[in-house]
């Protein structure tokens, strides 16, 4: 099964979940997603998702100076983002439950 298509459908949820735990900058979010098991997620996908979620009003951002290069733009979950995370989490769990039921019938 091509997991890249599945990943496209759940990347927003995964990014929101990672930022619920702790604020992060682009590469940090990417690293945490990969450490969590989403090995195939691409850099451009994560950066684009962060921009889109920010533009949708689900994230706030702030800049932190870095001693190792350019300043880093950190993203944090705001109240609308937490609400979207809760709503999307419920939708995901319901969808996964439905698929589990269907696969149980087939298996």
N, C-alpha and C positions, 0 to 999 in steps of 0.2 A: 504494500500500500504506500502511496506517495504521501508522506507526512507533511510536505510543504503546503499542500492545500488545507490540511487540517490546521496547521500552524497559522495560516493567514486568518482563519476564522476565530482563533482564540488568542492572538497576540495582544490585543487590547486588554483582555482579562488578565493575561499573564503579567504584563507590564504594570497594571494597576495593583496586582497582588504583590509584586516585588516592592513597589513603592509604598505599600501599606506598612511594610516591615521597617523601612528606613529610606530617607531621601537618597537620591542618587543622581549622578551625571551619566551621560550617554554610555560611555564604555563600561562604567560600573554596573549599570542596569543590564547591559549585554552579558557581562561576566556572570552576574547573579542568575540570569535566565539559563545560561549554559551550565552553570554549576547545579542548577535545579533539575537538569535533565533535558532541556531544550537545546541540544547540541547543534541542531541544524539552523537555528535562527541566525539571520544575516545582519551585519552591521547596519546596512542601509534601512532594513526593515524596522529595526529598533529605533533608529534616529527619526525616521519618518513617523513612526507611531507616537513617539514622544512629542513631536511637533504637532501632530494632529490632535492628540489628547489635550495638549496645552491650548491650542486654538479653539477647541471645543469647550474650554472653561473647566476642564476636569483636573487640571494640574496648575500649580503655581511654580514659579521659578525664581532663583536667585543666583548671583554670581559669587564664587569664592576664589580669591587669588590662589594660584598654585606656585609653589617654589620650583616645580619641575617642568615648567612650560607655560602655555597660555592659561588664562583664567578658565575655571570650569563652571559650566552652567548646571546647577543642580535643580532637579524637579522634585516636587513634593505633592502628595495627595491632598486636595482640599475637600470641603464637605460635599460638593457635587460629585467629585471623584469617588469619595467613599460610598455615596449612594449608588453610583453606577456600578462600582465593584460589587456591592451587595446584590443588586438586581441581576447583574450578569452572572454572578456566582450561583444564584438560585436557578437561572435559566440553564446554565451549564449542568448543574447537578440533575435537573429534571431531564435534560436531553441525554445525559450519560446513563441515567437510570432506564430510560426508554430503550436505548441501544443495548444495555446489559440484558434487559428482558428479551429483546428480539434475538440477540445472540444466544441466549439460553435456550430458546426454542429451536434454533438452527443447529446448535452444537450437539 
